[in-house]
């Protein structure tokens, strides 16, 4: 009898990371800044941010992912002893069944199935809990990123700043319009400063 417990453990972090990327991409897929009246003749100043690159290079986003990766591993270890006991019993089941007879084997097999389901459910509930907690932190991060880009667009005189990367709808844009590196640089500088101030207060 093979346990499905580790399937949840292996996919937990990947699922969380994908969800975080999707939340960020959806939230800033199109950000309109400093809109001009329709009658304005001046050519619109536009740019775009690659949200996939932003997600990979923004220090705060990476810190959140690392935080929940560590938290997942820590909480996962709390189930490790029970999982190991289950795996040991499951591996010994066949030889014990031959020694103890069919009736014992049926009862023990049913017990092992119940325990496997319980452990799988516990693992799944843990994954969901961590995803919810990470989602709450990412909501706050996304709100801050949206405000930052909006303020940046107003300050620099942009009419529109678009978001690229899945699931955005921009299929092509000139590379000279890509301001991703500038946005990431400024966001990281801001995050570093706020982190240093928080550390000084402790």
C-alpha positions in Angstrom: 0.0 0.0 0.0 1.6 3.2 -1.1 1.0 6.4 0.8 -0.2 9.6 -1.0 0.9 11.9 1.8 4.1 13.1 0.1 2.3 14.1 -3.0 0.6 16.9 -1.1 3.9 17.9 0.5 5.8 18.0 -2.8 3.1 20.1 -4.6 2.3 22.5 -1.7 5.1 25.0 -2.3 4.7 24.9 -6.1 1.0 25.5 -5.8 1.5 28.4 -3.5 4.1 30.0 -5.7 1.9 29.7 -8.8 -1.1 31.2 -6.9 1.1 34.1 -5.8 2.2 34.8 -9.3 -1.3 34.6 -10.6 -2.6 37.0 -8.0 0.1 39.5 -8.8 -0.4 39.2 -12.6 -4.1 39.6 -12.4 -4.0 42.5 -10.0 -1.7 44.7 -12.0 -2.4 43.4 -15.5 -3.6 46.8 -16.6 -3.0 50.0 -14.6 -4.2 53.3 -15.9 -2.3 56.4 -14.8 -2.8 60.1 -15.3 -5.6 59.8 -17.9 -5.9 62.7 -20.3 -9.2 64.1 -21.7 -10.3 62.6 -25.0 -9.8 65.9 -26.8 -6.1 66.1 -25.9 -3.9 65.9 -29.0 -0.7 65.1 -27.2 0.6 61.6 -27.9 0.0 59.1 -25.1 3.0 58.1 -23.1 2.9 54.4 -22.4 5.0 51.7 -20.9 4.7 48.2 -19.6 5.8 46.0 -16.7 6.5 42.3 -17.0 4.8 40.9 -14.0 6.5 37.6 -14.2 9.9 39.2 -14.0 8.7 41.6 -11.3 7.6 38.6 -9.2 11.0 36.8 -9.6 13.1 39.9 -8.8 11.0 41.8 -6.2 12.7 41.1 -2.9 9.6 41.3 -0.8 7.7 38.8 -3.0 10.7 36.4 -2.7 10.8 36.9 1.0 7.2 36.0 1.4 7.7 32.9 -0.7 10.7 31.9 1.4 8.8 32.6 4.6 6.0 30.3 3.7 8.3 27.6 2.3 10.1 27.5 5.7 6.7 27.6 7.5 5.4 24.7 5.3 8.5 22.6 6.1 8.4 23.4 9.8 4.7 22.5 10.1 5.2 19.5 7.8 7.7 18.0 10.2 5.0 17.9 12.9 3.3 15.2 10.9 6.6 13.4 10.0 6.7 11.0 13.0 3.1 9.8 12.4 3.7 9.5 8.6 6.8 7.4 9.3 5.0 5.1 11.6 2.2 4.7 9.0 4.8 3.9 6.3 6.5 1.3 8.5 3.2 -0.4 9.3 2.1 -0.3 5.7 5.4 -1.9 4.6 5.1 -4.7 7.2 1.4 -5.3 6.4 1.9 -8.0 3.8 4.2 -10.2 5.8 2.0 -9.7 8.9 -1.1 -10.5 7.0 0.3 -13.9 6.0 1.2 -14.7 9.6 -2.1 -13.4 11.2 -4.7 -14.6 8.7 -7.4 -13.1 6.4 -9.6 -11.7 9.1 -6.8 -9.7 10.7 -5.6 -8.6 7.3 -9.0 -7.2 6.4 -9.3 -5.2 9.7 -5.7 -4.0 9.6 -6.1 -3.0 5.9 -9.2 -1.0 6.6 -7.4 0.7 9.5 -4.4 1.6 7.4 -6.7 3.0 4.7 -8.5 5.2 7.2 -5.2 6.5 8.6 -3.9 7.2 5.1 -7.0 9.3 4.4 -6.7 11.1 7.7 -3.0 11.9 7.1 -3.7 13.1 3.5 -6.6 15.3 4.8 -4.3 16.8 7.5 -1.7 17.5 4.9 -4.2 19.1 2.6 -5.7 21.2 5.4 -2.2 22.4 6.2 -1.5 23.4 2.6 -4.8 25.3 2.4 -4.1 27.1 5.6 -0.7 28.2 4.4 -2.1 29.3 1.0 -4.7 31.4 2.7 -2.1 33.0 5.0 0.2 33.6 2.0 -2.7 35.0 0.0 -3.5 37.5 2.7 0.1 38.8 2.7 0.2 38.8 -1.1 -3.0 40.9 -1.2 -1.2 43.5 0.9 1.9 43.3 -1.3 -0.2 43.7 -4.5 -2.0 46.7 -3.1 1.3 48.3 -2.4 2.7 47.5 -5.9 -0.4 48.9 -7.6 -0.1 52.1 -5.6 3.6 52.4 -6.3 3.2 51.9 -10.1 0.3 54.4 -10.1 2.3 57.0 -8.3 5.3 56.3 -10.6 3.1 56.7 -13.7 1.7 60.1 -12.5 5.2 61.4 -11.5 6.7 60.3 -14.9 3.8 61.6 -17.0 2.5 58.2 -18.3 -1.0 57.9 -19.8 -1.0 54.1 -19.4 1.3 51.5 -17.8 0.3 48.0 -18.9 1.2 44.6 -17.4 2.5 41.7 -19.4 3.1 38.1 -18.5 0.4 35.5 -18.1 -2.5 36.0 -18.1 -2.1 39.5 -19.6 -3.5 40.3 -23.1 -0.6 42.3 -24.5 1.0 40.1 -27.2 3.7 42.4 -28.4 5.4 45.7 -27.2 8.7 47.4 -28.1 11.4 46.6 -25.6 12.1 50.3 -25.1 8.7 50.6 -23.4 9.7 48.0 -20.8 10.1 49.7 -17.5 10.2 46.5 -15.4 13.8 46.8 -14.3 13.2 50.4 -13.2 10.1 49.4 -11.2 11.8 46.4 -9.6 14.9 48.6 -8.7 12.7 51.2 -7.0 10.5 48.7 -5.3 13.5 46.8 -3.9 15.1 50.1 -2.7 11.9 51.0 -0.9 11.5 47.6 0.6 15.1 47.6 1.8 14.7 51.0 3.4 11.5 50.0 5.2 13.1 46.7 6.4 16.1 48.5 7.8 13.8 51.0 9.6 11.7 48.1 11.1 15.0 46.4 12.2 16.2 49.5 13.9 13.0 49.8 15.9 13.4 46.3 17.4 
